[in-house]
Amino acid sequence: MNIADAKKILKAELLLGRTPSGWPINKEALELINASLQDEKNANMPTISCKNCCIIISSLLFKEGCPNCRLKMKMEEKS
């Protein structure tokens, strides 16, 4: 799934402050979600989902591990 397709999910995460699985989202991750929504030139980039907390965010913004739960495992592309 690309960022444009995931806009509803990203907006819900931002509004509710929770991941799709119900985990709370920290301030840093909320800022990254907001950046994902505002970055219109990269709307076709894929999203990534954390295998632990299930946050969905732009693949461009995952550096090393999950910005929300700090899981160091490899993230998976969200389809």
Secondary structure as UniProt FT lines:
FT   TURN            3..6
FT   HELIX           7..16
FT   TURN            20..21
FT   HELIX           27..38
FT   HELIX           40..42
FT   TURN            43..44
FT   STRAND          46..49
FT   TURN            51..53
FT   STRAND          56..58
FT   HELIX           59..61
FT   TURN            67..69
FT   STRAND          76..77
//
